[in-house]
Amino acid sequence: MKIKALSRSIESHTRSNSGDIKKLSRNLDPKHKPLERAREYTRAITAAKLERMFAKPFVAALEGHVDSVACSAASRGHLCPFVTGGVDGEIRVWDLASRKTVWNNKTSHTGGVNGVCVSNDGKTFFSCSSDKTIKQWPLGVRFAGGRKEKRKRKGKQKGVLDESDDEDSDSEEEEEEEDGKVTDQTSSSQGPAPLNSWLFNDTFKSMDHHWNEEQFATASDEAVQVWSHHRSNPIQEYNPFSGTDSCNVVRWNPSERSLLAHTSSDRGIGLHDTRASSSLRKTVLQMKSNCLEWNPMEPMNFVVGNEDHNCYSFDMRKLAQPTMVHKGHVGAVLSIGWSSTGREFVTGSYDRTIRIFGYRSGTARDSYYAKRMQRVFCVNYTADAKFIVSGSDDTNLRIWKARSNEKLGQKLVREERSTNYRNTLVKKFEHMPEVRNIVKSRNLPKFVKKQSAMAQIQHASAKRKEGNIIKHSKKGTVEYKGIRGKSVVKEYE
């Protein structure tokens, strides 16, 4: 007769301290837990309800502009600096950490600022305007939380701040000033003077800086221009395929150094290779596109925001039809901003809402709005992909959480594990009707709800009409086309 004895070590089943959690041994065999799935489903419903109860996406509103915020840009290598341009020609540089204006210039341009972009080294930024000028400005400012401030804060806590520490901090500050990263600018209405200026014969609509080289591109009334920091005239110029239609947006590809994309007022989306003298290809949609952004992690893909209230994802290798159509807005999509992870993007619309889409999802994951927020002209993710910054027609910048129910600040280990467990349960049962209704329910303005209901009726009517035409037509004469097939009208090679 064989006897099997249970052997357990004392360390694995006893607490080292009295405050530790008691260790329990559990049998994970599903035969002994016939009601486990029912329990998990109940917990998933509770977790979904808790997620909506603690959803508070709004963080802060930044005031300072006296007119609509038309454009914005974030530094690609730093978290804090943020640049905005107003319709009245004012430029402001913000410190997002302290939520304050570092400096502003109310007379930066005589016309509205249509585009701003930060240089690849993060020391300067550029602005273009409807007054036919481009200006380069210094971005190097002392942001809150610098080395000297931290040393003073530590000294106050300890009650000691000797002269040697002060001298070290001053020397460090001088070294950083030499690099152009820290300069002492006051928050005056004039601000610093521009470093360089360029004058052109067309008004500018948009601009973007190269990811690696000292070059930037602009979109004007007649063409797309490529500029160098050290030249007074554009080094290259590209005209659209169909003639003299104005270009609205231009963006550099984050991976291919010589690839440009633009949208034009003739409903077109064009690609340009700076190594060639002519354009590569162009596709024409049913309506005009207002914005374009490349996916930072999959640079062969880009998304455009259209006047027909939809966003279209394209693969640049095949522009015959979009790879995905993102629906949800009831107004023209005016701006798009990609997360640094490349997994989702945020859109701002004429319907005064902000929506967050997955890059492979046709519907929005979340929708944000505020009672006093007007048309959203610009949206950006911060470099850590945790916050969204939006600029709207009501002169305010607003900071939102990328995850509406996420807690700000440091989490305890047990709290983080509990959050991950709840999120996993919701993801596991998100296909169930009760959980799906809780997760996707949003409180939106009445205007948006009415327009959404009207759009559903119109879509159902158009679908029914198309079905009747196919049904009563000769077989093979009329073919059914989905929304992806209908969106592209023509393609040029």
C-alpha positions, 0 to 999 in steps of 0.5 A: 500500500502506497501512501502519498504525503502532502509536502509544503514548504513553510515559506510558501504558505506562511506570512513573513509579516503580520500585515501581509495578505494570508496565502490561500491554496486554491483548486483551479480545476473547472469541475469543482467550480460549475458557476465560475462563468456566471460569477465572472459575468456578474463581475464583468457587469459590475466592472463595466458599471464602475468604469462608467461611474468613474469616467471623468475625462476632463482635466483642465482648460487653458485660457489665454487666446482671445480668438479661435485656436486654429492650429497646434503642435507638440514637440516630438521629443519632449512632453511639456512644450506645446505651441498654438496659433490663433485666428487673430495671428497670436502665437502662444507657447504652453507648459502643459505640466504647469498649465501656464503660458510660457510666452505669447506674441499677439503681433506674430502675424498680421493674418490668421495662423494656419499652421505651426510645427516644431523642428526635429531638434526641439529648439525652434518652431515654425509658423505660417499664416494667411499673410504670406509669411513663414517665421521661425521662433525660439522654443527654448524656454525654462519650463516648470520643474527645471533643475534649479526649481527642484533643488530649491524645493529640496532645500526648502524641505530639508531647510538647507540650501547652501551656496555651492548647490546654487552655484552648481544649478546656475552653471547647469542652467548656463550650459543648457542656455548654450544648447538653446534648451533653456532661456529666460523669457517673460510672458509678455504680449510681445514675446521674443523676436523671430529668428528667421522670416520667409515671404512668399507670393501665396497664402499658406494653409498648412505646414509640417517639419521633416522628421530628420532633416532641416526641411519643412513643407508648406501647402499654399493656394497653388502648390506644395513647397519644400523649404530649407532652413538656410534658403530664402526660396523653396527648394522644390515645388509640386503642383496638383494633378488637376491644375491650380486647386489649392492644397489644404494640408501637407504632412511628411512621412515619419519613415520615408524621408522623401515622401509627402502627402497632401489634400487639396480642395478638389477632393484629392489626396496626393503623394509626392517624392522629393527625389522626383520632379513630378507627383507620384499618384493621386486619388479623388474622393466624393467630398473634400478632406480637411486633415491628414495624418500618418500612422507613426508606427505603421508609416505606410498607412494614413487617415484623412478626415472628410467633409462627409463626417467620416474618416478614411484609412488608406494604405499608400500602396493601394489608393483604389479604396480605403482599408477602413471607414471610421464613422460616428461624427455628425459634422465635418471632421476638422482635425486628427491626431495619432497616439504615439503607440499607433493603435488609436487616433483622436478626431475633432469635428464641426459637431463640437465633439472629440472621438477616439477611434482604434486604428482597425475599428469603425466606431469610436471607443469614446466620445468627449464634449463640454457644454461650452466647447465649440467647433474643434479645430485641432487635436493632439496626443501628448508624447506619452499617449496619456492625454489629449489636447484640443483647441476649439472655436471658443478660444480655449485649450482643453486637456483630456485623459486618453482613458476616461476612467484612468486614475491620475497619479501613482497606483498601488500594486493591488490597485493596478492588479484589480484594474487589470482584472476588471478590464480583462473581464470587460473585454472577455464579455464585451460581446454580451448585450448587457455589458456592451450596452453599458460600455458603449452608452454615452451622454451626448448633446441633444443636437448630436443625438438628433443628427445621429438618428436622422443619419441612421434613417437616411442610411436605411432609406438609401440602402433600401432604395439601392436594394430595390434598384438591384432587385428590379433591374436586369441581372448583372447590370447593377452591382452592389457597392459598399461604402469603401467602394463608393468613397473613391471616385477616380485615381491618377497614376 
